[in-house]
Amino acid sequence: MPAPLQAEIIDGIKTFIPLENNPDVLKLLCENLRISRDLDFYDIISTSPAFLQEYCYVRPCHALIVLARHPIYQAARSAVEPTIPEYKGSGPQEPVIWMKQTIGHACGLMALLHVIFNLEGGRYVQPGTAIDALRQQAILLGVTERAQLLYDAGFLEEAHMDAASRGASVVPSPRDDNQHHFLAFVQKDGKVWELNGGMNGPLCRGVLNEGEDLLSERGLEITAQDFLTAAEQTGCDEMSIVAITGADTVAQG
């Protein structure tokens, strides 16, 4: 059996191999972190109402993970990022748990952590696990200390590198140029948050009405639509959306 892949220190920064935005890979990463099996992941290959009605039969969806190639991401967020103030929150009264990314090529891991730490109050983080202990520590820390906690967590590196090495495509090296970026959208306490460890802090995207989820017309409008529009404008189609559902899902139709 080959030795497990390890992160590398590149220009003084711990650097992973990138994840695929692949339901199987994300599920494997959750298994590695001992996250509840109640979480499920679904490729959204179209956001048309007809597709969502016919194929996305498990709802509601309260979290999305989006992966976009750099030109799409830049077109969608270059004007938004400077408007976000530097986050200084900490403690159990935070409206949302946000973490700054300081590990290279770890944006997929960060997106998943933002989902599992916030979705339904963190109910999918199983008590007594290493990820539960890390979450509880992180809540009490400021932004810099919180980022360092993640940076130093060996079990996160091991879980990420194992999952990233078992995707469907050729496994890259940590030294390969990564032209894609992950971000997460999570509905929490009635608000929809964009959670991206590469920005200055969390971004509240709006509020959904009762009965709406992130795959509803309004839900998509305040989450993935900026990136879908940017993909059309740039002529770049390298983006993907994974929907995440939990214990409250109900089969539609």
C-alpha positions as CSV (number, residue, x, y, z in Angstrom):
1,M,0.0,0.0,0.0
2,P,1.5,3.4,-1.0
3,A,2.3,5.8,1.8
4,P,-0.4,8.4,2.4
5,L,0.2,11.8,0.7
6,Q,1.4,14.6,2.9
7,A,1.1,18.3,2.8
8,E,4.2,20.3,1.8
9,I,5.6,23.6,3.0
10,I,5.7,25.9,0.0
11,D,7.0,29.4,0.5
12,G,6.6,28.9,4.2
13,I,3.0,27.9,4.0
14,K,1.5,24.4,4.6
15,T,-0.1,23.4,1.4
16,F,-2.5,20.6,0.6
17,I,-3.6,19.0,-2.6
18,P,-7.0,20.4,-3.7
19,L,-10.2,18.6,-3.2
20,E,-12.7,17.8,-6.0
21,N,-16.2,19.2,-5.6
22,N,-17.5,15.7,-5.8
23,P,-20.2,14.3,-3.6
24,D,-18.3,11.1,-3.1
25,V,-15.1,12.9,-2.0
26,L,-17.0,15.3,0.3
27,K,-18.8,12.3,1.8
28,L,-15.4,10.5,2.3
29,L,-14.0,13.6,4.0
30,C,-17.0,13.6,6.3
31,E,-16.4,10.0,7.1
32,N,-12.7,10.7,7.9
33,L,-13.8,13.5,10.3
34,R,-16.5,11.2,11.8
35,I,-19.3,13.6,10.8
36,S,-22.9,12.3,11.1
37,R,-24.0,10.0,8.2
38,D,-27.2,12.0,8.0
39,L,-25.5,14.5,5.7
40,D,-25.9,13.8,2.0
41,F,-24.3,15.4,-1.0
42,Y,-25.8,15.9,-4.5
43,D,-24.4,17.2,-7.8
44,I,-26.5,20.1,-9.2
45,I,-25.8,19.8,-12.9
46,S,-28.5,22.3,-13.8
47,T,-30.3,25.0,-11.8
48,S,-33.3,25.1,-14.2
49,P,-36.6,24.7,-12.4
50,A,-37.4,21.6,-14.5
51,F,-34.2,19.8,-13.5
52,L,-34.6,20.7,-9.8
53,Q,-38.2,19.6,-9.8
54,E,-37.5,16.3,-11.6
55,Y,-34.1,15.2,-10.2
56,C,-33.5,17.1,-6.9
57,Y,-36.2,15.2,-5.1
58,V,-34.6,15.4,-1.6
59,R,-35.4,18.7,0.1
60,P,-35.0,21.0,1.9
61,C,-31.4,22.0,1.1
62,H,-29.9,24.5,3.6
63,A,-26.2,24.4,2.4
64,L,-24.4,24.6,-0.9
65,I,-20.7,24.2,-1.8
66,V,-19.7,26.0,-5.0
67,L,-16.4,25.6,-6.9
68,A,-15.5,28.2,-9.5
69,R,-12.5,28.6,-11.8
70,H,-10.5,31.8,-11.1
71,P,-12.0,34.0,-14.0
72,I,-15.5,33.2,-12.8
73,Y,-14.7,33.8,-9.2
74,Q,-13.0,37.1,-10.0
75,A,-15.9,38.3,-12.1
76,A,-18.3,37.4,-9.4
77,R,-16.4,38.7,-6.3
78,S,-13.7,41.2,-7.2
79,A,-16.1,44.1,-6.5
80,V,-17.6,42.4,-3.4
81,E,-14.5,41.5,-1.5
82,P,-13.3,45.0,-0.7
83,T,-16.7,45.9,0.9
84,I,-16.4,43.2,3.5
85,P,-15.0,44.5,6.8
86,E,-12.3,42.5,8.6
87,Y,-14.0,40.1,10.9
88,K,-13.3,40.3,14.7
89,G,-16.0,38.1,16.1
90,S,-15.6,35.2,18.5
91,G,-17.6,33.4,21.2
92,P,-20.9,31.5,21.4
93,Q,-22.9,34.6,20.5
94,E,-21.5,34.9,17.0
95,P,-24.3,34.8,14.4
96,V,-22.1,32.4,12.4
97,I,-18.8,30.6,12.8
98,W,-16.3,31.9,10.3
99,M,-12.7,30.8,9.9
100,K,-9.9,32.4,7.9
101,Q,-8.0,30.2,5.5
102,T,-4.2,30.1,6.1
103,I,-3.5,26.6,4.6
104,G,-2.7,26.6,0.8
105,H,-5.2,24.7,-1.4
106,A,-7.4,24.0,1.6
107,C,-10.5,26.0,0.4
108,G,-12.5,22.8,-0.1
109,L,-11.8,21.7,3.4
110,M,-12.7,25.2,4.6
111,A,-16.0,25.2,2.7
112,L,-17.0,21.8,4.3
113,L,-16.0,23.0,7.8
114,H,-18.1,26.1,7.4
115,V,-21.0,23.9,6.5
116,I,-20.7,21.4,9.3
117,F,-19.8,23.9,12.0
118,N,-22.9,26.1,11.2
119,L,-25.6,23.9,9.6
120,E,-28.4,23.4,12.1
121,G,-26.2,24.7,14.9
122,G,-23.5,22.1,14.3
123,R,-25.7,19.1,15.0
124,Y,-23.8,16.9,12.5
125,V,-20.6,17.2,14.5
126,Q,-20.7,14.2,16.7
127,P,-19.9,14.6,20.4
128,G,-16.6,13.3,21.6
129,T,-14.8,13.4,18.3
130,A,-11.7,15.4,17.5
131,I,-13.7,17.7,15.2
132,D,-16.1,18.4,18.0
133,A,-13.3,19.3,20.3
134,L,-11.8,21.6,17.6
135,R,-15.2,23.3,17.0
136,Q,-15.7,24.0,20.7
137,Q,-12.2,25.5,20.9
138,A,-12.5,27.5,17.8
139,I,-15.7,29.2,19.0
140,L,-13.9,30.8,21.9
141,L,-10.9,32.0,19.9
142,G,-10.3,35.2,17.8
143,V,-9.8,35.1,14.1
144,T,-6.0,34.7,14.2
145,E,-5.9,32.1,16.9
146,R,-8.8,30.2,15.3
147,A,-6.9,30.0,12.0
148,Q,-3.8,28.8,13.8
149,L,-5.9,26.1,15.5
150,L,-7.0,24.7,12.1
151,Y,-3.5,25.1,10.7
152,D,-1.9,23.0,13.5
153,A,-4.6,20.3,13.5
154,G,-2.9,17.1,12.2
155,F,-6.1,15.2,12.0
156,L,-7.6,17.7,9.6
157,E,-4.5,17.4,7.3
158,E,-4.7,13.6,7.4
159,A,-8.5,13.6,6.7
160,H,-8.2,16.1,3.8
161,M,-5.2,14.5,2.1
162,D,-6.8,11.1,2.2
163,A,-10.0,12.3,0.7
164,A,-8.3,14.5,-1.9
165,S,-6.1,11.6,-3.1
166,R,-9.1,9.5,-3.9
167,G,-11.1,11.6,-6.3
168,A,-12.0,10.7,-9.9
169,S,-9.3,12.8,-11.6
170,V,-5.5,12.6,-11.6
171,V,-4.2,13.6,-8.2
172,P,-2.2,16.8,-8.4
173,S,0.8,17.8,-6.3
174,P,0.6,20.5,-3.7
175,R,3.0,22.4,-5.9
176,D,0.6,22.4,-8.9
177,D,-1.1,25.7,-9.7
178,N,-4.7,25.7,-8.4
179,Q,-7.0,27.8,-10.5
180,H,-10.2,27.0,-8.7
181,H,-11.8,28.3,-5.4
182,F,-14.4,26.8,-3.1
183,L,-17.0,28.7,-1.0
184,A,-20.0,27.7,1.0
185,F,-23.5,29.0,1.5
186,V,-25.3,28.1,4.7
187,Q,-28.8,29.0,5.8
188,K,-28.8,29.6,9.6
189,D,-31.4,31.2,11.8
190,G,-33.3,32.5,8.8
191,K,-30.3,34.2,7.2
192,V,-28.2,32.9,4.3
193,W,-24.5,33.3,4.8
194,E,-21.6,33.2,2.3
195,L,-18.7,31.6,4.1
196,N,-15.3,31.9,2.4
197,G,-12.1,31.7,4.3
198,G,-10.3,33.7,1.6
199,M,-12.4,36.8,2.3
200,N,-12.2,39.2,5.2
201,G,-15.2,37.6,7.0
202,P,-18.7,36.2,6.5
203,L,-21.1,37.8,4.2
204,C,-24.9,37.9,4.9
205,R,-26.6,37.4,1.5
206,G,-30.2,37.8,2.7
207,V,-33.2,36.2,4.2
208,L,-35.5,33.4,2.9
209,N,-39.2,33.2,3.5
210,E,-40.7,30.2,5.2
211,G,-40.7,27.2,3.0
212,E,-37.8,28.5,0.8
213,D,-34.4,26.7,0.8
214,L,-31.2,27.3,-1.1
215,L,-32.5,25.5,-4.2
216,S,-35.6,27.6,-4.4
217,E,-35.7,30.5,-6.9
218,R,-34.9,33.0,-4.2
219,G,-32.3,30.8,-2.6
220,L,-30.3,30.4,-5.8
221,E,-30.7,34.1,-6.6
222,I,-28.8,35.0,-3.4
223,T,-26.2,32.2,-3.6
224,A,-24.9,30.7,-6.8
225,Q,-26.5,33.1,-9.3
226,D,-23.6,35.6,-9.2
227,F,-21.3,32.8,-10.3
228,L,-23.6,31.4,-12.9
229,T,-23.9,34.8,-14.4
230,A,-20.1,35.3,-14.3
231,A,-19.6,32.0,-16.0
232,E,-21.9,33.2,-18.9
233,Q,-20.1,36.6,-19.1
234,T,-16.6,35.1,-19.1
235,G,-17.3,32.2,-21.3
236,C,-15.8,29.9,-18.7
237,D,-17.9,27.0,-17.7
238,E,-15.6,25.4,-15.1
239,M,-17.8,25.6,-12.0
240,S,-19.8,23.1,-10.0
241,I,-22.5,23.1,-7.3
242,V,-23.0,20.5,-4.6
243,A,-26.2,20.6,-2.5
244,I,-26.1,19.3,1.0
245,T,-29.1,17.9,2.9
246,G,-29.5,16.7,6.4
247,A,-31.7,14.8,8.8
248,D,-34.8,16.9,8.0
249,T,-35.0,15.9,4.3
250,V,-38.2,14.7,2.7
251,A,-38.5,13.1,-0.7
252,Q,-40.4,15.3,-3.1
253,G,-43.1,13.9,-5.3
